[in-house]
Amino acid sequence: MTQNNIKVAVTGGIGSGKSTVAEIIARQGYKVVSCDKIYSGLLSEGIFNAAYTAEFGAVLDENGKVDRKKLAAAVFGDEGKLRRLNEITHTKIIKKALEETAGERIAFCEVPLLFEGGYENLFDSVIVVLRDRQQRVNSVMSRDNISRLEVEKRLKYQVNYDNLDFEKYYVIHNDGDFDNLRGKTFEIIDKIIK
């Protein structure tokens, strides 16, 4: 691994705590890029409007912006539509994330669908945040104000983190309070830097 422009992906299933880990890293002064924030920016620019309307129908709001709830309703539950959504968006998001890390000695990218997209090889290291499935479901229900059924639908289309081999990655088990998670994150940062 070179000492210049080290790229580290932070990933994990929905509700695992990967955003909290990314925030802890950012508070330490490291460059952290969020693929979700990049996606939101691209949505607000209207980059995907024509493609989404052509593929998924009426998913824009009255202001001509993508309504994420309408989009989710249109794609979750249909594997082909979800795959098509990912094809339209992921390459652009990852490309922009990597552009934003250029020139940094070390940079972290929060990438929710890293393994689903096969992007792990674009990074020098990967941090995987793992959490008990029931805690993840409860967290997402509370955070997004959606039903258990809606969360389960989303989980169905993500990699099953319980069955993956993470031997070559850094793993953080999010099984305690915030201070516990912060301590584990600091340990991983130290290992990556050394």
Backbone as a printed PyTorch tensor [residue, N CA C, xyz], in Angstrom:
tensor([[[  0.8480,  -1.1910,   0.0000],
         [  0.0000,   0.0000,   0.0000],
         [  0.8860,   1.2430,   0.0000]],

        [[  0.6340,   2.1390,  -0.9130],
         [  1.4460,   3.3570,  -0.9720],
         [  1.0330,   4.3060,   0.1470]],

        [[  1.8840,   5.2650,   0.4190],
         [  1.5850,   6.2210,   1.4750],
         [  0.7970,   7.4200,   0.9490]],

        [[  0.4860,   7.4160,  -0.3360],
         [ -0.2730,   8.5270,  -0.9060],
         [ -1.5900,   8.0350,  -1.4760]],

        [[ -2.6140,   8.8080,  -1.2210],
         [ -3.9430,   8.5370,  -1.7380],
         [ -4.4440,   7.1310,  -1.4030]],

        [[ -4.3940,   6.7980,  -0.1300],
         [ -4.9740,   5.5400,   0.3590],
         [ -6.4820,   5.7370,   0.4530]],

        [[ -7.2150,   4.8330,  -0.1810],
         [ -8.6830,   4.9090,  -0.1790],
         [ -9.2380,   3.7650,   0.6570]],

        [[-10.0770,   4.1190,   1.6330],
         [-10.6620,   3.1240,   2.5230],
         [-12.1810,   3.2040,   2.4180]],

        [[-12.8160,   2.0800,   2.1130],
         [-14.2760,   2.0320,   2.0700],
         [-14.8050,   1.6850,   3.4580]],

        [[-15.8970,   2.3280,   3.8330],
         [-16.6230,   1.9920,   5.0620],
         [-17.9810,   1.4870,   4.6070]],

        [[-18.3140,   0.2530,   4.9640],
         [-19.5690,  -0.3220,   4.4890],
         [-20.2260,  -1.1470,   5.5820]],

        [[-21.4050,  -1.6190,   5.2910],
         [-22.1850,  -2.4340,   6.2200],
         [-23.6310,  -2.3930,   5.7690]],

        [[-24.4150,  -3.2890,   6.2770],
         [-25.8280,  -3.3340,   5.8950],
         [-26.5920,  -2.1390,   6.4100]],

        [[-27.7940,  -1.9760,   5.9050],
         [-28.6660,  -0.8910,   6.3430],
         [-28.8690,  -0.9980,   7.8600]],

        [[-28.6790,   0.1280,   8.5510],
         [-28.8630,   0.1650,   9.9970],
         [-27.7120,  -0.3920,  10.8110]],

        [[-26.5710,  -0.6420,  10.1610],
         [-25.4330,  -1.2460,  10.8780],
         [-24.6610,  -0.2410,  11.7280]],

        [[-24.7380,   1.0350,  11.3610],
         [-23.9730,   2.0610,  12.0660],
         [-22.8000,   2.5840,  11.2630]],

        [[-22.7650,   2.2670,   9.9640],
         [-21.6290,   2.7080,   9.1350],
         [-21.5490,   4.2260,   9.0420]],

        [[-22.6930,   4.9080,   9.0320],
         [-22.6700,   6.3790,   8.9800],
         [-22.0930,   6.9550,  10.2680]],

        [[-22.3900,   6.3260,  11.3830],
         [-21.8370,   6.7740,  12.6610],
         [-20.3230,   6.5680,  12.6760]],

        [[-19.8660,   5.4290,  12.1720],
         [-18.4240,   5.1710,  12.0810],
         [-17.7680,   6.2150,  11.1760]],

        [[-18.3910,   6.4990,  10.0320],
         [-17.8450,   7.5110,   9.1120],
         [-17.7750,   8.8820,   9.7890]],

        [[-18.7810,   9.1930,  10.5830],
         [-18.8050,  10.4740,  11.3000],
         [-17.6880,  10.5370,  12.3500]],

        [[-17.4550,   9.4340,  13.0480],
         [-16.3720,   9.3630,  14.0290],
         [-15.0330,   9.6090,  13.3340]],

        [[-14.8500,   9.0000,  12.1750],
         [-13.6060,   9.1620,  11.4090],
         [-13.4460,  10.6200,  10.9640]],

        [[-14.5350,  11.2130,  10.4660],
         [-14.4850,  12.6060,  10.0060],
         [-14.1200,  13.5520,  11.1530]],

        [[-14.6230,  13.2650,  12.3490],
         [-14.3180,  14.1060,  13.5140],
         [-12.8490,  14.0570,  13.8970]],

        [[-12.1410,  13.0420,  13.4080],
         [-10.7080,  12.9390,  13.6600],
         [ -9.8970,  13.7160,  12.6210]],

        [[-10.6050,  14.3830,  11.7060],
         [ -9.9380,  15.2340,  10.7330],
         [ -9.6390,  14.5850,   9.3950]],

        [[-10.1020,  13.3660,   9.1980],
         [ -9.8630,  12.6860,   7.9230],
         [-10.9270,  13.0690,   6.8980]],

        [[-10.5420,  13.0250,   5.6410],
         [-11.4760,  13.2570,   4.5460],
         [-12.4260,  12.0610,   4.4830]],

        [[-13.7300,  12.3210,   4.5720],
         [-14.7380,  11.2730,   4.4680],
         [-15.7610,  11.6870,   3.4290]],

        [[-15.9810,  10.8120,   2.4700],
         [-16.9430,  11.0610,   1.4020],
         [-18.1050,  10.0860,   1.5740]],

        [[-19.3150,  10.6040,   1.5290],
         [-20.5050,   9.7700,   1.6710],
         [-21.1670,   9.5600,   0.3140]],

        [[-21.2960,   8.3030,  -0.0890],
         [-21.9740,   8.0120,  -1.3600],
         [-23.4420,   8.4160,  -1.2930]],

        [[-24.0640,   8.3180,  -0.1090],
         [-25.4540,   8.7600,   0.0330],
         [-25.5790,  10.2650,  -0.2090]],

        [[-24.6120,  11.0430,   0.3090],
         [-24.6520,  12.5020,   0.0930],
         [-24.3850,  12.8440,  -1.3710]],

        [[-23.4780,  12.1030,  -1.9900],
         [-23.2260,  12.3140,  -3.4200],
         [-24.4970,  12.0240,  -4.2080]],

        [[-25.1660,  10.9280,  -3.8700],
         [-26.4110,  10.5650,  -4.5520],
         [-27.4580,  11.6640,  -4.3700]],

        [[-27.5860,  12.1730,  -3.1540],
         [-28.5530,  13.2620,  -2.9010],
         [-28.2260,  14.4840,  -3.7440]],

        [[-26.9400,  14.8000,  -3.8500],
         [-26.5190,  15.9400,  -4.6710],
         [-26.8560,  15.7350,  -6.1410]],

        [[-26.5910,  14.5330,  -6.6430],
         [-26.9000,  14.2340,  -8.0390],
         [-28.4090,  14.2710,  -8.2820]],

        [[-29.1720,  13.8080,  -7.2980],
         [-30.6410,  13.8670,  -7.4170],
         [-31.1100,  15.3170,  -7.4910]],

        [[-30.5560,  16.1680,  -6.6230],
         [-30.9930,  17.5670,  -6.6110],
         [-30.6080,  18.2960,  -7.8910]],

        [[-29.5340,  17.8260,  -8.5450],
         [-29.1350,  18.4020,  -9.8380],
         [-30.0190,  17.8870, -10.9810]],

        [[-30.8270,  16.8680, -10.6910],
         [-31.7210,  16.3250, -11.7180],
         [-31.0310,  15.3950, -12.7030]],

        [[-29.8410,  14.9200, -12.3590],
         [-29.0430,  14.0760, -13.2540],
         [-29.8080,  12.8300, -13.7040]],

        [[-30.5790,  12.2480, -12.7800],
         [-31.2410,  10.9680, -13.0720],
         [-32.7100,  11.1080, -13.4810]],

        [[-33.2350,  12.3260, -13.5100],
         [-34.6770,  12.5150, -13.7350],
         [-35.2030,  11.8030, -14.9750]],

        [[-34.5710,  12.0250, -16.1100],
         [-35.0710,  11.4490, -17.3660],
         [-34.9890,   9.9270, -17.3400]],

        [[-33.8630,   9.4100, -16.8750],
         [-33.6860,   7.9540, -16.8360],
         [-34.6730,   7.3130, -15.8690]],

        [[-34.8810,   7.9180, -14.7040],
         [-35.8050,   7.3550, -13.7220],
         [-37.2410,   7.3760, -14.2410]],

        [[-37.6360,   8.4830, -14.8470],
         [-39.0000,   8.5930, -15.3680],
         [-39.2310,   7.5610, -16.4680]],

        [[-38.2440,   7.3990, -17.3400],
         [-38.3620,   6.4210, -18.4270],
         [-38.4540,   4.9980, -17.8880]],

        [[-37.6910,   4.7190, -16.8500],
         [-37.6380,   3.3470, -16.3130],
         [-38.7480,   3.0340, -15.3220]],

        [[-39.0810,   4.0060, -14.4660],
         [-39.9380,   3.7000, -13.3150],
         [-41.2500,   4.4760, -13.2680]],

        [[-41.4950,   5.3380, -14.2430],
         [-42.7680,   6.0700, -14.2850],
         [-42.7590,   7.3280, -13.4450]],

        [[-43.8750,   7.6070, -12.8000],
         [-44.0840,   8.8540, -12.0610],
         [-43.3790,   8.8210, -10.7080]],

        [[-42.0950,   9.1920, -10.7050],
         [-41.3300,   9.2050,  -9.4510],
         [-40.8380,  10.6110,  -9.0980]],

        [[-41.3140,  11.6160,  -9.8430],
         [-40.9340,  13.0020,  -9.5490],
         [-42.0210,  13.6720,  -8.7260]],

        [[-41.6190,  14.6390,  -7.8880],
         [-42.6010,  15.3980,  -7.1280],
         [-43.0950,  16.5910,  -7.9510]],

        [[-43.9210,  17.4330,  -7.3410],
         [-44.5080,  18.5750,  -8.0570],
         [-43.4700,  19.6150,  -8.4810]],

        [[-42.2670,  19.5610,  -7.8770],
         [-41.1960,  20.4940,  -8.2360],
         [-40.2210,  19.9160,  -9.2570]],

        [[-40.5380,  18.7160,  -9.7610],
         [-39.6750,  18.0940, -10.7560],
         [-38.4540,  17.4030, -10.1710]],

        [[-38.4530,  17.1980,  -8.8530],
         [-37.3610,  16.4870,  -8.1780],
         [-37.7740,  15.0390,  -7.9480]],

        [[-36.7790,  14.1580,  -7.8480],
         [-37.0770,  12.7540,  -7.5720],
         [-37.6270,  12.6350,  -6.1560]],

        [[-38.8020,  12.0090,  -6.0350],
         [-39.4040,  11.7290,  -4.7410],
         [-38.8820,  10.3560,  -4.3110]],

        [[-38.0170,  10.3340,  -3.3170],
         [-37.3410,   9.0870,  -2.9410],
         [-38.3140,   8.0280,  -2.4410]],

        [[-39.3970,   8.4500,  -1.8140],
         [-40.3850,   7.4580,  -1.3400],
         [-41.1020,   6.8210,  -2.5220]],

        [[-41.4470,   7.6230,  -3.5170],
         [-42.0910,   7.0730,  -4.7240],
         [-41.1360,   6.1380,  -5.4510]],

        [[-39.8710,   6.5400,  -5.5240],
         [-38.8650,   5.7180,  -6.1890],
         [-38.7040,   4.3890,  -5.4580]],

        [[-38.6140,   4.4490,  -4.1380],
         [-38.4750,   3.2240,  -3.3420],
         [-39.6750,   2.3040,  -3.5510]],

        [[-40.8690,   2.8980,  -3.5650],
         [-42.0790,   2.0940,  -3.7770],
         [-42.0740,   1.4400,  -5.1550]],

        [[-41.4850,   2.1250,  -6.1360],
         [-41.4530,   1.6030,  -7.5090],
         [-40.4440,   0.4750,  -7.6920]],

        [[-39.3540,   0.4960,  -6.9280],
         [-38.2900,  -0.4910,  -7.1870],
         [-38.1760,  -1.6090,  -6.1550]],

        [[-38.4100,  -1.3210,  -4.8750],
         [-38.2620,  -2.3750,  -3.8770],
         [-39.4070,  -3.3690,  -4.0310]],

        [[-39.0490,  -4.6260,  -4.0990],
         [-40.0450,  -5.6580,  -4.3580],
         [-39.9540,  -6.1840,  -5.7720]],

        [[-39.1710,  -5.5150,  -6.6150],
         [-38.9740,  -5.9570,  -7.9970],
         [-37.4720,  -6.0030,  -8.2610]],

        [[-36.9370,  -7.2050,  -8.2730],
         [-35.4790,  -7.3680,  -8.3890],
         [-34.9280,  -6.7580,  -9.6760]],

        [[-35.6510,  -6.8990, -10.7740],
         [-35.2030,  -6.3420, -12.0500],
         [-35.1330,  -4.8250, -12.0170]],

        [[-36.1370,  -4.1860, -11.4210],
         [-36.1460,  -2.7170, -11.3330],
         [-35.0520,  -2.2160, -10.4000]],

        [[-34.8470,  -2.9300,  -9.3160],
         [-33.7900,  -2.5180,  -8.3860],
         [-32.4250,  -2.6420,  -9.0530]],

        [[-32.2180,  -3.7130,  -9.7860],
         [-30.9580,  -3.8950, -10.5070],
         [-30.7620,  -2.7610, -11.4980]],

        [[-31.8300,  -2.3990, -12.1990],
         [-31.7510,  -1.3200, -13.1900],
         [-31.4400,   0.0210, -12.5060]],

        [[-32.0680,   0.2800, -11.3590],
         [-31.7850,   1.4960, -10.5940],
         [-30.3050,   1.5670, -10.2500]],

        [[-29.7660,   0.4570,  -9.7650],
         [-28.3500,   0.4140,  -9.3940],
         [-27.4450,   0.6270, -10.6010]],

        [[-27.8140,   0.0640, -11.7430],
         [-27.0270,   0.2570, -12.9650],
         [-26.9790,   1.7310, -13.3610]],

        [[-28.1040,   2.4110, -13.2240],
         [-28.1920,   3.8250, -13.6100],
         [-27.3480,   4.6950, -12.6830]],

        [[-27.3630,   4.3840, -11.3970],
         [-26.7820,   5.3040, -10.4180],
         [-25.3720,   4.9860,  -9.9400]],

        [[-25.0780,   3.7220,  -9.6850],
         [-23.8680,   3.3920,  -8.9330],
         [-22.5600,   3.8200,  -9.5810]],

        [[-22.4310,   3.6170, -10.8680],
         [-21.1710,   3.9700, -11.5200],
         [-20.8690,   5.4560, -11.3760]],

        [[-21.8950,   6.2890, -11.5690],
         [-21.7130,   7.7410, -11.4340],
         [-21.3410,   8.1290, -10.0010]],

        [[-21.9930,   7.4900,  -9.0250],
         [-21.7420,   7.8130,  -7.6220],
         [-20.3150,   7.4340,  -7.2270]],

        [[-19.9020,   6.2100,  -7.5530],
         [-18.5610,   5.7480,  -7.1960],
         [-17.4950,   6.6010,  -7.8840]],

        [[-17.7180,   6.9120,  -9.1470],
         [-16.7640,   7.7390,  -9.8990],
         [-16.5630,   9.0850,  -9.1950]],

        [[-17.6760,   9.7080,  -8.8010],
         [-17.5960,  11.0120,  -8.1320],
         [-16.9340,  10.8770,  -6.7610]],

        [[-17.2280,   9.8040,  -6.0360],
         [-16.6150,   9.5880,  -4.7200],
         [-15.1010,   9.4700,  -4.8440]],

        [[-14.6430,   8.7200,  -5.8310],
         [-13.1990,   8.5490,  -6.0140],
         [-12.5380,   9.8550,  -6.4680]],

        [[-13.2550,  10.6390,  -7.2720],
         [-12.7320,  11.9510,  -7.6810],
         [-12.5510,  12.8560,  -6.4580]],

        [[-13.4930,  12.7910,  -5.5310],
         [-13.4510,  13.6550,  -4.3450],
         [-12.3400,  13.2660,  -3.3700]],

        [[-11.8160,  12.0340,  -3.5050],
         [-10.7320,  11.6070,  -2.6140],
         [ -9.3580,  11.8480,  -3.2200]],

        [[ -9.3100,  12.2360,  -4.4840],
         [ -8.0220,  12.4410,  -5.1700],
         [ -7.2020,  13.4990,  -4.4320]],

        [[ -5.9130,  13.2250,  -4.3090],
         [ -5.0050,  14.1880,  -3.6800],
         [ -4.9130,  14.0750,  -2.1730]],

        [[ -5.7680,  13.2840,  -1.5540],
         [ -5.7100,  13.0890,  -0.1010],
         [ -4.7070,  11.9870,   0.2160]],

        [[ -3.9530,  12.1540,   1.2760],
         [ -3.0280,  11.0950,   1.6810],
         [ -3.8140,   9.8350,   2.0520]],

        [[ -4.8770,  10.0450,   2.8290],
         [ -5.7880,   8.9500,   3.1670],
         [ -7.2100,   9.5020,   3.1750]],

        [[ -8.1180,   8.7740,   2.5770],
         [ -9.5090,   9.2150,   2.5230],
         [-10.4250,   8.0140,   2.7180]],

        [[-11.5510,   8.2740,   3.3120],
         [-12.5380,   7.2370,   3.6000],
         [-13.8040,   7.5140,   2.7900]],

        [[-14.3890,   6.4670,   2.2450],
         [-15.6460,   6.5850,   1.4920],
         [-16.6840,   5.6840,   2.1420]],

        [[-17.7980,   6.2810,   2.5510],
         [-18.9110,   5.4860,   3.0660],
         [-19.6960,   4.9760,   1.8590]],

        [[-19.6410,   3.6500,   1.6380],
         [-20.2300,   3.0330,   0.4440],
         [-21.2410,   1.9690,   0.8910]],

        [[-22.5370,   2.2980,   0.9100],
         [-23.5390,   1.3450,   1.3960],
         [-23.5870,   0.0150,   0.6340]],

        [[-23.5060,   0.0320,  -0.6720],
         [-23.6610,  -1.1930,  -1.4630],
         [-22.3360,  -1.6110,  -2.1010]],

        [[-21.2860,  -1.6030,  -1.3060],
         [-19.9410,  -1.8960,  -1.7990],
         [-19.8550,  -3.2900,  -2.4240]],

        [[-20.2730,  -4.2990,  -1.6800],
         [-20.1480,  -5.6800,  -2.1630],
         [-21.1830,  -5.9960,  -3.2410]],

        [[-22.3690,  -5.4240,  -3.1040],
         [-23.4080,  -5.6450,  -4.1120],
         [-22.9560,  -5.1370,  -5.4810]],

        [[-22.2140,  -4.0150,  -5.4850],
         [-21.7420,  -3.4330,  -6.7420],
         [-20.4000,  -3.9810,  -7.2060]],

        [[-19.7350,  -4.7680,  -6.3570],
         [-18.4270,  -5.3060,  -6.7000],
         [-17.3290,  -4.2530,  -6.7060]],

        [[-17.4630,  -3.2240,  -5.8500],
         [-16.5240,  -2.1010,  -5.8460],
         [-15.3960,  -2.2480,  -4.8290]],

        [[-15.3690,  -3.3370,  -4.0740],
         [-14.3660,  -3.4630,  -3.0110],
         [-12.9360,  -3.3970,  -3.5260]],

        [[-12.7040,  -3.8300,  -4.7630],
         [-11.3450,  -3.8190,  -5.3140],
         [-10.8600,  -2.4260,  -5.7220]],

        [[-11.7450,  -1.4320,  -5.6830],
         [-11.3470,  -0.0530,  -5.9850],
         [-10.6890,   0.6230,  -4.7790]],

        [[-10.6940,  -0.0720,  -3.6430],
         [-10.1980,   0.5090,  -2.3940],
         [ -9.0060,  -0.2770,  -1.8700]],

        [[ -8.1080,   0.4340,  -1.1610],
         [ -6.9390,  -0.2010,  -0.5700],
         [ -7.3090,  -1.0300,   0.6600]],

        [[ -8.3110,  -0.5810,   1.3910],
         [ -8.7960,  -1.2850,   2.5850],
         [-10.3080,  -1.1240,   2.6700]],

        [[-10.9250,  -2.0400,   3.4180],
         [-12.3730,  -1.9810,   3.6270],
         [-12.6540,  -2.1850,   5.1140]],

        [[-13.4860,  -1.2980,   5.6700],
         [-13.9940,  -1.4570,   7.0300],
         [-15.4460,  -1.9100,   6.9080]],

        [[-15.7650,  -3.0470,   7.5170],
         [-17.1290,  -3.5690,   7.4960],
         [-17.7300,  -3.3970,   8.8860]],

        [[-18.8670,  -2.7200,   8.9610],
         [-19.5560,  -2.5280,  10.2380],
         [-20.6810,  -3.5610,  10.3270]],

        [[-20.6240,  -4.3790,  11.3550],
         [-21.6180,  -5.4410,  11.5510],
         [-22.4410,  -5.1620,  12.8020]],

        [[-23.7210,  -5.5280,  12.7270],
         [-24.6220,  -5.3310,  13.8590],
         [-25.7000,  -6.3970,  13.8070]],

        [[-26.2100,  -6.7690,  14.9540],
         [-27.2840,  -7.7480,  15.0390],
         [-28.4590,  -7.3350,  14.1480]],

        [[-28.9980,  -8.2940,  13.3960],
         [-30.0530,  -8.0040,  12.4210],
         [-31.2600,  -7.3110,  13.0600]],

        [[-31.6970,  -7.7830,  14.2190],
         [-32.8750,  -7.1890,  14.8500],
         [-32.6130,  -5.7380,  15.2560]],

        [[-31.4160,  -5.4650,  15.7380],
         [-31.0590,  -4.0780,  16.0750],
         [-31.0510,  -3.2090,  14.8200]],

        [[-30.5620,  -3.7660,  13.7090],
         [-30.5650,  -3.0230,  12.4420],
         [-31.9820,  -2.6850,  12.0220]],

        [[-32.8750,  -3.6750,  12.0760],
         [-34.2760,  -3.4600,  11.6810],
         [-34.8970,  -2.3740,  12.5430]],

        [[-34.7410,  -2.4850,  13.8600],
         [-35.3210,  -1.4950,  14.7760],
         [-34.7630,  -0.1030,  14.5190]],

        [[-33.4610,  -0.0210,  14.2570],
         [-32.8180,   1.2630,  14.0010],
         [-33.3870,   1.9350,  12.7500]],

        [[-33.5360,   1.1620,  11.6770],
         [-34.0380,   1.7310,  10.4220],
         [-35.5090,   2.1070,  10.5390]],

        [[-36.2870,   1.2860,  11.2370],
         [-37.7020,   1.6190,  11.4480],
         [-37.8280,   2.9700,  12.1400]],

        [[-37.0110,   3.1650,  13.1720],
         [-37.0440,   4.4110,  13.9360],
         [-36.5030,   5.5850,  13.1200]],

        [[-35.3740,   5.3710,  12.4540],
         [-34.7080,   6.4410,  11.6930],
         [-35.5520,   6.9290,  10.5230]],

        [[-36.1060,   5.9740,   9.7490],
         [-36.8160,   6.3280,   8.5120],
         [-38.3340,   6.3700,   8.6660]],

        [[-38.8000,   6.0560,   9.8710],
         [-40.2460,   6.0460,  10.1460],
         [-40.9900,   5.1580,   9.1390]],

        [[-40.4980,   3.9250,   8.9870],
         [-41.1340,   2.9690,   8.0790],
         [-41.4220,   1.6750,   8.8280]],

        [[-42.2440,   0.8430,   8.2210],
         [-42.6630,  -0.3980,   8.8650],
         [-41.5750,  -1.4640,   8.8130]],

        [[-41.7260,  -2.4600,   9.6660],
         [-40.8100,  -3.6050,   9.6800],
         [-40.7920,  -4.2700,   8.3060]],

        [[-41.9640,  -4.3760,   7.6780],
         [-42.0750,  -4.9990,   6.3580],
         [-41.2330,  -4.2420,   5.3250]],

        [[-41.2780,  -2.9100,   5.3610],
         [-40.4910,  -2.0980,   4.4300],
         [-38.9930,  -2.3110,   4.6450]],

        [[-38.5730,  -2.3930,   5.9020],
         [-37.1550,  -2.6260,   6.1990],
         [-36.7490,  -4.0050,   5.6950]],

        [[-37.5910,  -5.0010,   5.9540],
         [-37.2830,  -6.3650,   5.5170],
         [-37.1630,  -6.4450,   3.9930]],

        [[-37.9970,  -5.6840,   3.2930],
         [-37.9200,  -5.6420,   1.8180],
         [-36.5540,  -5.1460,   1.3780]],

        [[-36.0670,  -4.1070,   2.0420],
         [-34.7680,  -3.5330,   1.6830],
         [-33.6260,  -4.4980,   2.0100]],

        [[-33.7340,  -5.1470,   3.1620],
         [-32.7040,  -6.1030,   3.5620],
         [-32.6020,  -7.2660,   2.5850]],

        [[-33.7200,  -7.6310,   2.0280],
         [-33.7700,  -8.7690,   1.1020],
         [-32.8410,  -8.5760,  -0.0980]],

        [[-32.6320,  -7.3280,  -0.4980],
         [-31.8370,  -7.0490,  -1.6860],
         [-30.4030,  -6.6410,  -1.3670]],

        [[-30.0200,  -6.7450,  -0.0920],
         [-28.6390,  -6.4590,   0.2860],
         [-27.8900,  -7.7650,   0.5090]],

        [[-26.5820,  -7.6820,   0.4400],
         [-25.7370,  -8.8230,   0.7580],
         [-26.0880,  -9.3030,   2.1620]],

        [[-26.1120, -10.6050,   2.3600],
         [-26.3280, -11.1540,   3.6940],
         [-25.0000, -11.1160,   4.4510]],

        [[-24.8420, -10.1140,   5.2820],
         [-23.5840,  -9.9100,   5.9880],
         [-23.2800, -11.0280,   6.9780]],

        [[-24.2990, -11.7950,   7.3640],
         [-24.0750, -12.9060,   8.2900],
         [-23.3340, -14.0590,   7.6170]],

        [[-23.3800, -14.1160,   6.2900],
         [-22.7950, -15.2530,   5.5670],
         [-21.5550, -14.9010,   4.7540]],

        [[-21.0100, -13.7150,   4.9360],
         [-19.8230, -13.3320,   4.1700],
         [-18.5440, -13.5950,   4.9650]],

        [[-17.4660, -13.8290,   4.2410],
         [-16.1610, -14.0190,   4.8680],
         [-15.4280, -12.6850,   4.8320]],

        [[-15.1880, -12.1290,   5.9950],
         [-14.5620, -10.8120,   6.0850],
         [-13.1090, -10.8880,   6.5410]],

        [[-12.4810, -12.0330,   6.3590],
         [-11.1330, -12.2560,   6.8640],
         [-10.1320, -11.2150,   6.3640]],

        [[-10.2710, -10.7560,   5.1120],
         [ -9.2920,  -9.8070,   4.5720],
         [ -9.6810,  -8.3410,   4.7920]],

        [[-10.7470,  -8.1200,   5.5640],
         [-11.2140,  -6.7620,   5.8230],
         [-11.1130,  -6.4370,   7.3160]],

        [[-11.1890,  -5.1440,   7.6240],
         [-11.2820,  -4.7090,   9.0150],
         [-12.7560,  -4.7730,   9.4090]],

        [[-13.0510,  -5.3870,  10.5370],
         [-14.4440,  -5.5490,  10.9700],
         [-14.6620,  -4.8370,  12.2960]],

        [[-15.7470,  -4.0720,  12.3590],
         [-16.1800,  -3.4370,  13.6070],
         [-17.5360,  -4.0300,  13.9680]],

        [[-17.6040,  -4.6750,  15.1310],
         [-18.8830,  -5.1980,  15.6200],
         [-19.5560,  -4.0950,  16.4380]],

        [[-20.6460,  -3.5700,  15.9150],
         [-21.3990,  -2.5090,  16.5800],
         [-22.3730,  -3.1690,  17.5530]],

        [[-21.8590,  -3.5380,  18.7270],
         [-22.6730,  -4.2900,  19.6820],
         [-22.6700,  -3.6530,  21.0760]],

        [[-22.3640,  -2.3650,  21.1040],
         [-22.3550,  -1.6700,  22.3970],
         [-22.8870,  -0.2540,  22.2270]],

        [[-22.4670,   0.6270,  23.1360],
         [-22.9130,   2.0190,  23.0530],
         [-21.9730,   2.8250,  22.1450]],

        [[-22.2200,   4.1250,  22.0690],
         [-21.4470,   4.9870,  21.1770],
         [-19.9620,   5.0070,  21.5530]],

        [[-19.6630,   5.0890,  22.8400],
         [-18.2650,   5.1270,  23.2710],
         [-17.5320,   3.8530,  22.8620]],

        [[-18.2200,   2.7180,  22.9630],
         [-17.6510,   1.4380,  22.5530],
         [-17.3480,   1.4460,  21.0560]],

        [[-18.2960,   1.9530,  20.2790],
         [-18.1260,   2.0220,  18.8260],
         [-16.9770,   2.9590,  18.4560]],

        [[-16.8990,   4.0800,  19.1370],
         [-15.8250,   5.0430,  18.8820],
         [-14.4630,   4.4290,  19.1800]],

        [[-14.3560,   3.7140,  20.2950],
         [-13.0990,   3.0620,  20.6540],
         [-12.6730,   2.0450,  19.6080]],

        [[-13.6180,   1.2480,  19.1290],
         [-13.3100,   0.2520,  18.1050],
         [-12.8880,   0.9260,  16.7970]],

        [[-13.5250,   2.0370,  16.4830],
         [-13.1880,   2.7740,  15.2550],
         [-11.7770,   3.3350,  15.3390]],

        [[-11.4080,   3.9040,  16.4900],
         [-10.0540,   4.4270,  16.6760],
         [ -9.0120,   3.3170,  16.4920]],

        [[ -9.3060,   2.1240,  17.0230],
         [ -8.3670,   1.0020,  16.8900],
         [ -8.1290,   0.6440,  15.4230]],

        [[ -9.2090,   0.6360,  14.6480],
         [ -9.1010,   0.2940,  13.2120],
         [ -8.3360,   1.3790,  12.4670]],

        [[ -8.6180,   2.6520,  12.7690],
         [ -7.8860,   3.7520,  12.1160],
         [ -6.3860,   3.5950,  12.3800]],

        [[ -6.0280,   3.3070,  13.6240],
         [ -4.6040,   3.1180,  13.9690],
         [ -3.9880,   2.0030,  13.1570]],

        [[ -4.6910,   0.8870,  13.0040],
         [ -4.1790,  -0.2510,  12.2240],
         [ -3.9840,   0.1250,  10.7550]],

        [[ -4.9320,   0.8560,  10.2000],
         [ -4.8470,   1.2450,   8.7950],
         [ -3.6720,   2.1940,   8.5680]],

        [[ -3.4970,   3.1450,   9.4610],
         [ -2.4300,   4.1290,   9.3190],
         [ -1.0590,   3.4890,   9.4780]],

        [[ -0.9410,   2.5100,  10.3620],
         [  0.3420,   1.8320,  10.5750],
         [  0.6300,   0.8730,   9.4420]]])
